């Protein structure tokens, strides 16, 4: 038995991204509440009662607070996210994790899947491809540069 607590629940709300002028870069490291994510991870390590975590809902494009219940007696908490190994605001994440696995995906396959996901949630083919190139690709390069901090590298998918 395990609980899954994704980092994506810490996306800043769209209204806040608009206010900060970051909506066009949603998904970049500074468009998340990294400190809130760190606080949740620390809280999960010490919990003696249920902890409620946020979840990102793609169908509305927003995080939803208190959507994931993590019981105090759950034996394993799995978290996933792109920025677990970054420095700066994210540097406090790694010490709170027992292991970090880096998932290596062929660049072409990753781009193809990202474009398909953006299309599923309403972007045109052109807009999806542009978003991947302008937003997702710089993020992917940042993530790949930090992979040296992983405990294991796992290759996913066909090249």
C-alpha positions as a LaTeX table, in Angstrom:
\begin{tabular}{lrrr}
\hline
Residue & $x$ (\AA) & $y$ (\AA) & $z$ (\AA) \\
\hline
Unk1 & 0.00 & 0.00 & 0.00 \\
Unk2 & 1.32 & 3.43 & $-0.97$ \\
Unk3 & 0.12 & 6.99 & $-1.35$ \\
Unk4 & 1.04 & 9.05 & $-4.41$ \\
Unk5 & 1.55 & 12.78 & $-3.89$ \\
Unk6 & 2.50 & 14.51 & $-7.17$ \\
Unk7 & 4.42 & 17.77 & $-7.26$ \\
Unk8 & 1.87 & 19.11 & $-9.81$ \\
Unk9 & $-0.57$ & 19.94 & $-7.01$ \\
Unk10 & 1.73 & 22.87 & $-6.27$ \\
Unk11 & 1.18 & 24.68 & $-9.57$ \\
Unk12 & 0.32 & 28.29 & $-8.80$ \\
Unk13 & $-3.27$ & 29.17 & $-9.67$ \\
Unk14 & $-3.83$ & 30.62 & $-13.14$ \\
Unk15 & $-4.97$ & 33.95 & $-11.68$ \\
Unk16 & $-1.72$ & 34.20 & $-9.72$ \\
Unk17 & 0.33 & 33.28 & $-12.79$ \\
Unk18 & $-1.46$ & 36.05 & $-14.69$ \\
Unk19 & $-0.72$ & 38.54 & $-11.91$ \\
Unk20 & 2.96 & 37.55 & $-11.92$ \\
Unk21 & 3.21 & 37.60 & $-15.72$ \\
Unk22 & 4.12 & 33.90 & $-15.83$ \\
Unk23 & 1.01 & 32.31 & $-17.35$ \\
Unk24 & 2.76 & 31.80 & $-20.69$ \\
Unk25 & 5.43 & 29.74 & $-18.90$ \\
Unk26 & 3.14 & 27.59 & $-16.75$ \\
Unk27 & 5.09 & 24.51 & $-15.77$ \\
Unk28 & 8.45 & 26.28 & $-15.37$ \\
Unk29 & 10.11 & 25.92 & $-11.94$ \\
Unk30 & 9.06 & 29.39 & $-10.76$ \\
Unk31 & 5.39 & 28.72 & $-11.54$ \\
Unk32 & 5.09 & 26.33 & $-8.59$ \\
Unk33 & 4.96 & 26.81 & $-4.83$ \\
Unk34 & 8.24 & 25.02 & $-4.14$ \\
Unk35 & 8.25 & 26.02 & $-0.45$ \\
Unk36 & 4.74 & 24.64 & $-0.03$ \\
Unk37 & 5.81 & 21.35 & $-1.62$ \\
Unk38 & 8.81 & 21.13 & 0.71 \\
Unk39 & 6.56 & 21.85 & 3.71 \\
Unk40 & 4.19 & 19.07 & 2.67 \\
Unk41 & 7.03 & 16.56 & 2.26 \\
Unk42 & 8.37 & 17.45 & 5.71 \\
Unk43 & 4.89 & 17.18 & 7.19 \\
Unk44 & 4.36 & 13.75 & 5.62 \\
Unk45 & 7.56 & 12.46 & 7.24 \\
Unk46 & 6.35 & 13.48 & 10.71 \\
Unk47 & 2.60 & 12.88 & 10.38 \\
Unk48 & 0.64 & 11.20 & 13.13 \\
Unk49 & $-2.68$ & 12.01 & 11.50 \\
Unk50 & $-4.03$ & 12.20 & 7.96 \\
Unk51 & $-2.35$ & 14.82 & 5.81 \\
Unk52 & $-4.29$ & 16.36 & 2.93 \\
Unk53 & $-2.31$ & 17.13 & $-0.22$ \\
Unk54 & $-3.28$ & 19.11 & $-3.32$ \\
Unk55 & $-3.79$ & 17.59 & $-6.73$ \\
Unk56 & $-3.53$ & 19.14 & $-10.19$ \\
Unk57 & $-6.65$ & 18.61 & $-12.30$ \\
Unk58 & $-5.86$ & 18.88 & $-16.00$ \\
Unk59 & $-9.52$ & 19.11 & $-16.97$ \\
Unk60 & $-9.73$ & 22.50 & $-15.25$ \\
Unk61 & $-6.03$ & 23.41 & $-15.50$ \\
Unk62 & $-5.80$ & 24.22 & $-11.79$ \\
Unk63 & $-4.58$ & 22.68 & $-8.54$ \\
Unk64 & $-7.22$ & 21.57 & $-6.05$ \\
Unk65 & $-6.37$ & 21.79 & $-2.34$ \\
Unk66 & $-7.00$ & 18.87 & $-0.02$ \\
Unk67 & $-7.72$ & 16.38 & $-2.82$ \\
Unk68 & $-5.37$ & 13.57 & $-1.71$ \\
Unk69 & $-5.68$ & 12.01 & 1.74 \\
Unk70 & $-2.47$ & 10.47 & 3.05 \\
Unk71 & $-3.09$ & 8.38 & 6.14 \\
Unk72 & $-0.49$ & 8.58 & 8.90 \\
Unk73 & 0.03 & 4.82 & 8.78 \\
Unk74 & 0.62 & 4.53 & 5.04 \\
Unk75 & 3.94 & 2.66 & 4.72 \\
Unk76 & 5.14 & 4.34 & 1.53 \\
Unk77 & 4.67 & 7.79 & 0.03 \\
Unk78 & 5.66 & 8.19 & $-3.61$ \\
Unk79 & 6.07 & 11.64 & $-5.05$ \\
Unk80 & 6.82 & 12.54 & $-8.62$ \\
Unk81 & 7.68 & 15.71 & $-10.39$ \\
Unk82 & 10.10 & 17.36 & $-12.74$ \\
Unk83 & 12.02 & 19.49 & $-10.29$ \\
Unk84 & 12.93 & 17.13 & $-7.45$ \\
Unk85 & 16.64 & 17.51 & $-8.20$ \\
Unk86 & 16.88 & 21.22 & $-8.97$ \\
Unk87 & 18.72 & 23.76 & $-6.86$ \\
Unk88 & 17.46 & 27.16 & $-5.76$ \\
Unk89 & 13.94 & 27.10 & $-4.33$ \\
Unk90 & 13.84 & 23.31 & $-4.94$ \\
Unk91 & 17.08 & 22.40 & $-3.11$ \\
Unk92 & 15.24 & 21.47 & 0.09 \\
Unk93 & 13.28 & 18.71 & $-1.67$ \\
Unk94 & 16.07 & 16.15 & $-2.15$ \\
Unk95 & 16.98 & 15.76 & 1.56 \\
Unk96 & 13.34 & 14.82 & 2.27 \\
Unk97 & 13.35 & 11.92 & $-0.20$ \\
Unk98 & 14.77 & 8.45 & 0.44 \\
Unk99 & 15.41 & 7.83 & $-3.25$ \\
Unk100 & 15.05 & 9.75 & $-6.49$ \\
Unk101 & 14.76 & 7.99 & $-9.83$ \\
Unk102 & 15.31 & 9.94 & $-13.02$ \\
Unk103 & 13.11 & 8.75 & $-15.87$ \\
Unk104 & 14.90 & 9.10 & $-19.20$ \\
Unk105 & 12.59 & 9.34 & $-22.20$ \\
Unk106 & 13.68 & 9.63 & $-25.83$ \\
Unk107 & 13.46 & 13.34 & $-26.79$ \\
Unk108 & 11.27 & 12.72 & $-29.83$ \\
Unk109 & 8.88 & 10.48 & $-27.92$ \\
Unk110 & 8.69 & 13.01 & $-25.06$ \\
Unk111 & 7.87 & 15.86 & $-27.46$ \\
Unk112 & 5.27 & 13.72 & $-29.26$ \\
Unk113 & 3.55 & 12.83 & $-25.97$ \\
Unk114 & 3.61 & 16.43 & $-24.76$ \\
Unk115 & 2.06 & 17.73 & $-27.98$ \\
Unk116 & $-0.64$ & 15.03 & $-27.77$ \\
Unk117 & $-1.39$ & 15.96 & $-24.14$ \\
Unk118 & $-1.68$ & 19.67 & $-24.96$ \\
Unk119 & $-4.00$ & 18.81 & $-27.85$ \\
Unk120 & $-6.19$ & 16.63 & $-25.59$ \\
Unk121 & $-6.71$ & 19.62 & $-23.35$ \\
Unk122 & $-7.72$ & 22.04 & $-26.08$ \\
Unk123 & $-4.70$ & 23.45 & $-27.87$ \\
Unk124 & $-4.50$ & 23.36 & $-31.66$ \\
Unk125 & $-1.69$ & 21.31 & $-33.21$ \\
Unk126 & 0.26 & 24.51 & $-33.92$ \\
Unk127 & $-0.27$ & 25.96 & $-30.44$ \\
Unk128 & 0.64 & 22.64 & $-28.80$ \\
Unk129 & 3.87 & 22.34 & $-30.81$ \\
Unk130 & 4.77 & 25.97 & $-30.04$ \\
Unk131 & 4.14 & 25.47 & $-26.29$ \\
Unk132 & 6.33 & 22.37 & $-26.27$ \\
Unk133 & 9.14 & 24.20 & $-28.05$ \\
Unk134 & 8.96 & 27.45 & $-26.06$ \\
Unk135 & 8.03 & 26.18 & $-22.58$ \\
Unk136 & 8.41 & 22.42 & $-22.19$ \\
Unk137 & 11.78 & 22.10 & $-23.96$ \\
Unk138 & 13.65 & 24.66 & $-21.80$ \\
Unk139 & 12.19 & 22.88 & $-18.75$ \\
Unk140 & 13.32 & 19.49 & $-20.10$ \\
Unk141 & 16.88 & 20.78 & $-20.53$ \\
Unk142 & 16.88 & 22.11 & $-16.95$ \\
Unk143 & 15.62 & 18.76 & $-15.64$ \\
Unk144 & 18.17 & 16.74 & $-17.65$ \\
Unk145 & 21.02 & 18.89 & $-16.35$ \\
Unk146 & 20.11 & 17.89 & $-12.78$ \\
Unk147 & 19.87 & 14.13 & $-13.37$ \\
Unk148 & 23.32 & 13.55 & $-11.84$ \\
Unk149 & 21.66 & 13.87 & $-8.41$ \\
Unk150 & 19.41 & 10.84 & $-9.00$ \\
Unk151 & 19.95 & 7.52 & $-7.27$ \\
Unk152 & 18.93 & 5.62 & $-10.41$ \\
Unk153 & 18.21 & 6.35 & $-14.07$ \\
Unk154 & 15.34 & 4.44 & $-15.64$ \\
Unk155 & 14.80 & 4.48 & $-19.42$ \\
Unk156 & 11.14 & 4.61 & $-20.51$ \\
Unk157 & 9.73 & 3.94 & $-23.94$ \\
Unk158 & 11.14 & 3.18 & $-27.33$ \\
Unk159 & 13.70 & 5.50 & $-28.96$ \\
\hline
\end{tabular}
